[in-house]
Structure formats: C-alpha cells, structure tokens
Amino acid sequence: MQNRILTGCLLTIGLLDSAHAIDKPNIVIVFTDDQGYADIGCYGSQKNKTPRLDQLATEGTRFTSFYSQTVCGPSRSALLTGRQPIRSKGWGMPASEITFAELIRDVGYQTACIGKWDVSNRKAIIERMPNAQGFDYYFGTLGANDGGGVTFHENNKKMGSTRDMGSLTRLYTDKAIDFLKTRRDPEKPFLLYVAHTMMHTIIDASDRYRDTSEGGLYGDVVEEFDHETGRLLDTIDELGLKETTLFIYTSDNGPWNQAKYTDNKKGHPEGSIFWGDSGPLRNGKGSPYEGGYRLPCIVRWPGSVPAGRVSDAIFATIDFMPTFARLAGYQLPEDRQIDGTDQSDLILGKRDTGREHFYFGQAGVRKGKWKYLKAKAHFHGYAVEDDRMKIEELYDLDTDIGEQNNLAEKHPQKVSELRELMLAIEGTDSLRDADNRR
C-alpha cells in the first residue's frame, strides 16, 4: 500500500507473557447506534429486559467508564483508525486513513463489516467504502436512516432498499451469522464488525417484538436487539468459537434525549419516544457531558478476559486499534499520530488502570476522577446545553457522575492543570500537526 508503513515485524514481543501464550483471537465488535448508558439491565435499566446482554456481562468484563464519541460519523472514524475525529474526519474520513481492518488483514485475518458505515459522506465513493478500507466483505448501508429508509450495498454493488426499519436488526444479525457459517475461512482468524442502525432516529421493531416491552417502542427495539445479539453469541458458541473469540459490545454515542424533540420527528410512529436512557449521566447525544460520550461496553473472551468483573478504568473506542495490534500481531503505522493506547493488559485483567486521560473534542478533558469543560465547550446543533452557564466547569466524577456540582472555583489549580492538558492535546504534536493537512 502506497505511503503506508504496514509491513515488517509483528508485535509479538510482549504480546502475552509466556504463561498465557495464546493464538491470535477472532474479534467481533457489535456497535449499536444512539444507545443510552442505562438502556440495558446490567447498566441499570429497570424496564428493559436484556437477559442475553446481562449474561454476557457475567461471562466477561463490564466497563463503566468507557468512552466513544458524541455523534455517529466521528465515532466510527475514531473507532476504525484509533485517531481523534478532528484528524480522522468523521463522516468525511479520507481514503488515506488507515483502519484496523487493513492492518489486521495484512497479518492473515479475514475481515467483514455488516451494517452502518457512515464515513464516506453517506455516498458510494469506492475508495472510501469498506472494501477499500480493509474489509473483505461488506453488507449494509452507507449512512443513517434519518428519512425512514435505507439503501443497501453488498461490497461495492447497490443491493436494493427498504423502509421497514423493524427488519434491520434481524437482517444484520442474519448477515453476520451467514458470514460465520458460510463465508468464513476456518483456516484463518477473523474480524467481524457489526454496526447496527438501531436505535437511531426512525426506530422500529419487528412484529414479534413491537408492543411487548414495558419501555414503549424504544424498549421493544432494545429487547429485540438483546435477542438478536443472543442469536449471534449462540452461533459463535455452536461453531466452537467461544474460547477463541474476543467479543466486544458497545455503542457509538449517547442517546437522543433532548426536550426539543419531544414532538414526533421525521416519521416516527405517533406517540413514540425514540431515545434512550442516560441513567445517572447528564445530557445525551451531541453533548460533551457524560451522557454524550460514556457508553456501555462489555468484553468477553473466556479464559482470557476475567468473567464477572466490573471495571471503572478509563477505556475508549480509539484504543481498539493499538489493543488489537498487540493481540493480533500487527504493526501500527508510524507516519501519523495514533491517539489510542494499548489496553490489552486492562481487558485481560493484568492491570486495573486504563487510559491516563480522555479528550472530549473541542470541549474538555478527563484525567482520573477529574473532568474539565471549557467555557465555550462544543455542542452539536441538536444537543441542548440545558441550564449550562458558559463558564469553565470542573467535576469530580467519583462523587458526582451526574456533573451537577461545579468545583472550578474551589480547585483553580486543577482547572489550570486540565486546561493545559487539553491545550497540549490540541497542540503541536496533536490536532494542529500535519495530519490536518491530509
């Protein structure tokens, strides 16, 4: 690949200690859309029944300080590249970006992407579609379902469309299962990335699940999603892949939950509420408060990832790229800034600490228990700043996860420290460097 430093030595040194030497794991990522932190039982939901995801948490590790991004396109480019969205460009991710699928395929993995792509400006731009970005097989939609319909592509070919939003969760699961059963090369490890359309905007459930939950239509969607994720897990188990597969469940950003959208939006069924539950977190999608960025994340790999563990270590989707590098044995590119950090020891239970800090794009930064937001923090247009005063904010997330008690005046030195950290992240070795001129 031109201008890409992809070949060379595998990162086998330090992969795992000699007492825990294992083969390269298969990797499955299930990525939901606009799901709230407290939408599922093991994260606090009292009305949505999610037995399969709750079971997944008992079989693996549940992370409670896991961060994605605050809106969908940037979330996907960050996940795929390990780079802050201001570099990887979100919906407009250029062909020059390097995804973990490209890197992992070069070390012998078979790769597949099912579902919502959303980094090629929602257009069929061949050099920016999944096949050109490291995926051997693709089936899904290039964008969201904002208008109540989607158009499918299989690899680079258009394959029809639908306005039946209630069919998508099962369809994507069927395609993922088909990959595992009929398209997978049993001689190769694989990476399967399943990016669901639900629970985004025009939500709907199938006839089997509609009007069956205590949570209205949104609850129906959550419970159907739980069932379909269970089907995928059952297939992995039935194929004898459970002990060799690293399974990751998470989401792209927090839920729509802004009061200005209480009226039906773009074709929602009459009376439906199309957003999820942030639980104890403040605000939701589009916001730099915890409700916009902090998401559920459950990781299972029997015999390697501790079962029944709950971790509050800081961990993020941008860490997937370097974490997979260590586990799968590929080399990270050296010609660009990678913002993610290797979290393999964290997920394998070999350490309790995670990231030192997390950057909330154009808004602030978290370090340890402290979170700083600048006075003019960035909010996406549909997010609501609720009763926020435009002043610097400082929160102790250990005691105030809901970000209600601004401690900036009480701890001016901490404010100064985190402000400087944020500026350093945005500084010469980071967001104003040559990456921005690609």
C-alpha positions, 0 to 999 in steps of 0.5 A: 500500500502506497505511503503506508508503513504496514509491513515488517515485524509483528508485535509479538514481543510482549504480546502475552507473557509466556504463561498465557501464550495464546493464538491470535483471537477472532474479534467481533465488535457489535456497535449499536447506534444512539444507545443510552448508558442505562438502556440495558439491565446490567447498566441499570435499566429497570424496564428493559429486559436484556437477559442475553446482554446481562449474561454476557456481562457475567461471562466477561468484563463490564466497563463503566467508564468507557468512552466513544464519541458524541455523534455517529460519523466521528465515532466510527472514524475514531473507532476504525483508525484509533485517531481523534475525529478532528484528524480522522474526519468523521463522516468525511474520513479520507481514503488515506486513513488507515483502519484496523481492518487493513492492518489486521488483514495484512497479518492473515485475518479475514475481515467483514463489516455488516451494517452502518458505515457512515464515513464516506459522506453517506455516498458510494465513493469506492475508495472510501467504502469498506472494501477499500478500507480493509474489509473483505466483505461488506453488507449494509448501508452507507449512512443513517436512516434519518428519512425512514429508509435505507439503501443497501450495498453488498461490497461495492454493488447497490443491493436494493432498499427498504423502509421497514426499519423493524427488519434491520436488526434481524437482517444484520444479525442474519448477515453476520451469522451467514458470514460465520457459517458460510463465508468464513475461512476456518483456516484463518482468524477473523474480524467481524464488525457489526454496526447496527442502525438501531436505535437511531432516529426512525426506530422500529421493531419487528412484529414479534417484538413491537408492543411487548416491552414495558419501555414503549417502542424504544424498549421493544427495539432494545429487547429485540436487539438483546435477542438478536445479539443472543442469536449471534453469541449462540452461533459463535458458541455452536461453531466452537468459537467461544474460547477463541473469540474476543467479543466486544459490545458497545455503542457509538454515542449517547442517546437522543434525549433532548426536550426539543424533540419531544414532538414526533420527528421525521416519521416516527410512529405517533406517540413514540419516544425514540431515545434512550436512557442516560441513567445517572449521566447528564445530557445525551447525544451531541453533548460533551457531558457524560451522557454524550460520550460514556457508553456501555461496553462489555468484553468477553473472551473466556479464559482470557478476559476475567468473567464477572468483573466490573471495571471503572478504568478509563477505556475508549473506542480509539484504543481498539486499534493499538489493543488489537495490534498487540493481540493480533500481531500487527504493526501500527503505522508510524507516519501519523499520530495514533491517539489510542493506547494499548489496553490489552493488559486492562481487558485481560485483567493484568492491570486495573488502570486504563487510559491516563486521560480522555479528550472530549473534542473541542470541549474538555478533558478527563484525567482520573476522577477529574473532568474539565469543560471549557467555557465555550465547550462544543455542542452539536446543533441538536444537543441542548446545553440545558441550564449550562452557564458558559463558564469553565466547569470542573467535576469530580466524577467519583462523587458526582457522575451526574456533573451537577456540582461545579468545583472550578472555583474551589480547585483553580489549580486543577482547572489550570492543570486540565486546561493545559492538558487539553491545550497540549492535546490540541497542540503541536504534536496533536490536532494542529500537526500535519495530519490536518493537512491530509 
